[in-house]
Amino acid sequence: MEEVRQERKGQSTDCSGMSDEMLAEYRAAHVPLYNEQPLKLGLFAVNLSNSVLCSSVPTSFEVSWPHSLAIAEQVDRMGLEAIVPAARWCGYGGKTNYHNRTFETLTYAAGLLASTKNTMVFSTLHVSVVNPIMAAKAIVTLDHISNGRAGLNIVMGWNAPEMEMIGVELREHTNRYNYGAEWIEIVDKIWQENEPFDFSGKYFNLKSVQGDPKPIQPRPVLVNAGGSPTGIEFSARHADFNFTGFNTEEHATEYVKKIQSQAWSNHKRKIGMLTTLVVVCRDTEEEARAAYQSILDNGDRVAVDNYTASLGINLADFDEVMRKEYLEKFIAGAGSTPLVGTPEQVVEGFASVKKAGIDGVLIGLIDYVEELKYFEERVMPLMKQKGLRI
């Protein structure tokens, strides 16, 4: 590690100030999301009430520390690569008050990283809410707690009621990303520069900025979910992984090629791809379909309408077929695609995701503690047979 530090002395902050080869070599050896597994696996939003299901479907899942710790320890023992909590500040109403009960992601990550040995835990930060100097220091602290397993999921801020509650400006879409670009530039410089520096930009004017210690990783892994043209360019320039939805293999293949081509042609960077899927896996397809239908039957339509409205989506604008499809996706998966069936069918679904060029899947489940046991016993061996895990 000292050799890495010496190599980085006096270098620019771009891509850790080290050669692509050195960075890739370090990450392959030490960073879980860059390990040799063909398809990386993890969990998403287990710090939020209802997680990714806008439904009152019966489950033992809850937002409590003992339950979160039990999930993390299970994931760590299974060898999954990542847990990515989401940042929420208020609920969406309805009978579930979807995402009202939440754990803040920096302190959540600290607790989980101190209690695990293998899995990465990300912190999801809204750039308009957290000062970049504080964020840089916090992620470094997490990286030292975990010996190099901290990650950062950077969000520009999009939910008007949350921003109003906190009292920060919800900028116009492009300006959010311009602000975010300055924010991450400052964070990167703090992680990399050995001497104090000044920063003068449109949004930040800082004097004698410094930060010690540096992270364990040459550069902590950065995830971003930008999907608009502006968001794609931000990810292409700054992110290590773009987090995208998965509709069809064909659509995903096209999107992956687009953003990876843009990252390379514009910035000479490689970028990985992550997605999230709700997995409903049972011994028979009939049982799986029934379990999935139970999610829909217990769906919270009021909360869905409030959630989609915060995204700028009005379901009433769609025709009947599209409205039904979108409603189901937001009840069962916050807009992501469900993967429903037997272990064999679920593995085929994962194979389709991998074929599209996506590197990893963050899984949503009805009941994490119970279904992770089933997933390990019934699905993981088939993934190994399929060449998706080793």
Number of C-alpha atoms within 10 A of each C-alpha: 10 7 7 16 15 11 14 19 14 12 14 14 19 15 18 22 22 21 13 14 9 14 17 14 13 16 20 14 11 16 22 20 25 19 14 12 18 17 23 23 22 23 24 23 23 25 27 23 22 25 27 26 27 32 28 18 20 11 13 11 19 18 17 14 14 10 17 21 16 14 21 24 18 18 25 21 13 16 16 21 26 27 27 23 26 22 23 21 16 17 20 21 18 17 14 19 18 26 26 16 17 23 23 17 23 22 13 19 27 21 17 24 25 13 15 19 15 23 26 26 31 30 28 24 24 18 21 20 15 12 13 22 18 12 19 24 20 17 24 26 21 26 23 19 19 23 17 25 27 32 27 22 24 23 21 25 22 17 17 16 15 17 18 11 10 12 10 13 13 18 16 9 14 14 14 20 22 16 19 23 18 19 23 20 17 22 21 22 23 26 27 27 22 18 14 12 14 11 14 10 10 8 12 13 9 13 11 9 15 18 20 14 13 21 23 21 24 22 24 24 21 20 26 25 22 21 17 11 11 16 19 22 19 21 28 29 21 24 27 20 24 27 23 19 18 23 14 12 18 13 12 22 18 12 21 20 13 13 22 22 17 20 22 14 12 12 13 14 18 18 22 20 23 25 23 25 28 25 24 27 27 21 13 14 17 13 16 20 16 15 19 22 15 16 22 22 14 15 24 25 20 16 23 27 20 18 22 18 14 16 12 11 14 14 18 10 9 13 9 10 9 13 15 12 13 20 21 24 20 25 24 28 23 23 23 22 21 23 21 23 24 21 25 17 16 21 23 17 19 20 18 17 25 21 14 21 20 28 21 25 25 22 23 26 25 24 17 25 19 14 16 18 14 16 18 14 12 17 19 18 17 18 21 14 11 15 13 18 16 13
